[in-house]
Structures are given as structure tokens and as C-alpha cells.
Amino acid sequence: PLEAEFGTRSTHTIGRSHTMSDTGTPVVLSAINWARAQQMVLSGEADVIENIFRTPDREARYLFTAPYADLPVAIYAHQSIGGIHSVESLAGFRVGVMEGDACVETLRSRGVTDLVTFRNYQAVIDAAVGQQIKLFCMDQYPGDHYLYRNQLHKDYPKAFDLYVGQFHRAVRRGQQPLLDQVEAGMAQITPAEREALQKKWLQAPFDWYG
């Protein structure tokens, strides 16, 4: 069976699984730790990974579908810390990140190396609650969700957008026929179905900070 592995970022994948199963291809979805999901695809334990950003480092290991969604990636800073408005302003600060997240590669490439790695986004939030970290990087939509759910949205406002990433699906290199099969299956989703899924799972949240 075609098995899609993805991290705890965006559960709109679940809605799409029913559409893919309609094509006659069995689909098994597993929502697991993001770093572990990547390892499973690269080792051959799983076939496809969802919701993955395309980066220079990943180019050497994966084949990617066309992008299907844009997603801002943000730096959040505790309200007690001012002047955080750019990558350069992160100098001298420790920044919390999720293991395996694309923002790790981006931050390191731009000279930000004092990073504290956590297993998943909830672990990052837990560290923020305990003030083990006062700055962290997250995809904005799930980041806003976790902050609001944990009543931290006023304590940790968004400082700035680090970049805008794009969601892809990917397979390990050498699996072009599988990638073609995934692309063909996803192409069968109608524009109306795609719009409904986008609104349900990827619609920008209301302004919690206004």
C-alpha cells in the first residue's frame, strides 16, 4: 500500500486520504514525529511524505511533487523581548526549533546556530511555558494554533516572518514512478474539493494579536 507519513503540522492530509483511496490505491496514513517520518521514507519503511518543504539539503535525498500550499514560517518572541525583527536580530539568543524542521536548515544557513531542538511543536510550546526558551521558530498556522490552545498567544506574539515555505509531497530519490503515481492521483481532486480542503485546514487564522 501507499503509505503517507507526515508530522503533526496539518491534518488536511486526512481529508485527502479519502480522495486518494477513491482512485483504487490503498492509503495508510500515520501521524508521527516529523523527524522520524523523514527517516522512515529515506529507509524505505514508508513510501511518501506529506507537508514537506523543499530545501537545498533535501534535494539530494528526495524527489518532490509540485507545491500545493504556501505557508509562512515565523519567529515568535516573548513579549518581554523587544527588537526582534530580522534574522540578524536573533544574534546572541537561543532559538527553539522542532527536530527535522526546515527552519533549522534556514536559520543555520543564515548564521543562527544557537538552536535548541525539541521532538515536536508541543514540546517547543511546553518549553516556552516553562521559559526554557523565549524565542522559537514554527510554521505560522500550526504555531498560532498551539499558542492559542495553550493560552500563550499574548505572551508570544509573532516577531517576524522568516520566510514563506511551500508544502510538497516527496518520495526518496530513485522512486520517480511512485512520484508520478502520487501526482496522477492528486490530480484527480476537483478544484471544488481542493478549495474545500484548503479552507478547512489551511485557511489563515483570525488575528489573535489585534
C-alpha positions in Angstrom: 0.0 0.0 0.0 0.9 3.6 -0.5 1.8 5.0 3.0 2.0 8.7 3.6 3.9 9.8 6.6 3.7 13.3 8.0 4.4 15.3 11.1 1.9 17.0 13.4 1.6 20.1 11.1 -1.6 20.0 9.2 -4.3 17.3 9.3 -5.8 18.3 6.0 -3.9 15.2 4.8 -6.6 13.1 6.3 -9.2 14.6 4.2 -7.2 13.9 1.1 -6.7 10.3 2.0 -10.3 9.5 1.2 -9.9 11.0 -2.2 -6.7 9.1 -2.9 -8.4 5.8 -1.8 -11.1 6.5 -4.3 -8.5 6.1 -7.1 -8.2 2.4 -6.1 -4.8 2.8 -4.4 -5.0 1.8 -0.7 -3.7 4.6 1.5 -2.4 4.3 5.1 -1.7 7.5 7.0 0.4 7.7 10.1 0.7 10.9 12.0 4.1 10.6 13.8 7.1 12.6 14.9 8.3 14.7 11.9 12.0 13.7 12.1 11.0 10.0 12.4 8.7 10.3 9.4 11.6 11.6 7.2 13.8 8.7 8.4 11.1 6.2 7.5 10.8 7.4 4.0 14.5 7.5 3.4 15.0 4.0 4.8 12.1 2.6 2.7 9.8 1.9 5.7 7.3 4.3 4.2 6.8 5.5 0.7 5.6 9.1 0.7 5.9 12.0 3.0 3.4 14.8 3.2 3.6 18.5 4.0 7.4 18.8 3.4 9.2 21.9 2.4 11.7 21.7 -0.4 15.2 22.8 0.7 18.7 22.5 -0.8 19.7 19.8 1.7 16.6 17.7 1.0 17.1 18.0 -2.8 19.8 15.4 -2.6 17.5 12.9 -0.8 14.0 13.3 -2.2 12.0 13.8 -5.3 9.3 16.4 -4.9 5.8 16.9 -6.3 4.7 20.4 -7.4 3.9 22.6 -4.4 0.3 22.7 -3.3 0.2 25.3 -0.5 2.1 28.3 0.8 2.9 28.5 4.5 4.6 31.4 6.4 7.3 30.3 8.8 7.5 32.7 11.7 9.8 33.6 14.6 7.9 34.1 17.9 9.4 36.1 20.7 8.3 36.5 24.3 6.7 39.9 24.9 9.4 40.9 27.3 12.0 40.8 24.5 12.0 43.8 22.1 13.9 44.5 18.9 13.4 41.1 17.3 12.6 42.0 13.7 15.0 40.1 11.5 17.4 37.2 11.3 20.3 39.5 12.3 18.4 40.5 15.5 18.5 36.8 16.7 22.2 37.1 17.3 23.0 36.2 20.9 19.6 34.5 21.5 18.8 30.8 21.8 16.0 29.8 19.4 13.7 26.8 19.9 13.1 24.6 16.9 11.4 21.2 16.1 13.7 18.4 15.2 13.9 17.9 11.4 12.1 21.2 10.6 13.2 23.1 7.5 13.6 26.3 9.5 16.7 24.6 11.2 18.4 24.5 7.8 17.4 28.1 7.0 18.5 29.5 10.4 21.9 27.8 10.3 22.5 28.9 6.7 22.0 32.5 7.8 24.3 32.3 10.8 21.9 31.4 13.6 23.4 28.4 15.3 22.3 28.5 18.9 19.3 26.3 18.4 17.5 24.2 21.0 15.9 21.1 19.4 12.6 19.6 20.5 10.8 16.4 19.5 7.6 18.2 18.2 5.8 21.5 18.3 4.0 20.7 21.6 7.4 20.2 23.2 8.5 23.6 21.9 5.4 25.1 23.4 6.0 23.3 26.7 9.5 24.7 26.9 8.1 28.2 26.2 5.6 27.8 29.0 8.5 27.0 31.4 10.5 29.8 29.8 13.3 27.4 28.9 13.2 29.3 25.7 11.9 32.8 24.8 12.2 32.6 21.1 11.2 29.9 18.7 10.5 29.1 15.0 7.3 27.5 13.8 5.2 27.2 10.7 2.7 30.0 11.4 -0.7 28.3 11.1 0.1 25.4 13.5 2.2 27.8 15.6 -0.8 30.1 16.1 -3.0 27.1 16.8 -0.7 25.8 19.5 -0.2 29.2 21.1 -3.9 29.9 21.3 -4.8 26.5 22.5 -2.2 26.9 25.3 -3.3 30.5 26.0 0.1 31.8 25.1 -0.9 34.0 22.1 -0.4 37.2 24.1 2.8 36.1 25.7 4.5 35.0 22.4 3.4 37.3 19.5 4.9 36.8 16.1 8.1 38.8 15.8 8.6 38.5 12.0 8.2 36.1 9.1 11.4 34.1 8.5 10.2 33.0 5.0 7.3 31.6 3.2 7.6 27.8 2.5 5.6 25.6 0.2 4.1 22.2 1.0 5.1 19.3 -1.3 4.8 15.6 -1.2 8.0 13.7 -1.7 9.5 10.3 -2.2 13.1 9.2 -1.8 15.3 9.6 -4.8 15.1 6.8 -7.3 11.3 6.4 -6.9 10.1 8.5 -9.9 7.3 6.1 -10.9 5.9 6.3 -7.4 6.1 10.1 -7.6 4.3 10.1 -10.9 1.6 7.8 -9.4 1.1 10.2 -6.5 0.9 13.2 -8.8 -1.7 11.4 -11.0 -3.8 10.5 -8.0 -3.8 14.0 -6.6 -4.6 15.5 -10.0 -8.0 13.7 -9.7 -9.1 16.0 -6.9 -11.5 18.5 -8.3 -11.0 22.3 -7.9 -14.0 22.4 -5.6 -12.7 19.6 -3.4 -9.3 21.2 -3.2 -10.8 24.6 -2.3 -12.9 23.0 0.5 -9.8 21.2 1.9 -7.8 24.4 1.8 -10.5 26.3 3.6 -10.9 23.7 6.2 -7.3 23.0 7.1 -5.1 25.8 5.7 -7.2 29.0 5.9 -5.3 31.8 7.6 -6.4 32.2 11.2 -8.1 35.3 12.5 -5.9 38.0 14.1 -5.3 36.9 17.7 -2.9 39.7 18.2 -5.0 42.7 17.1 
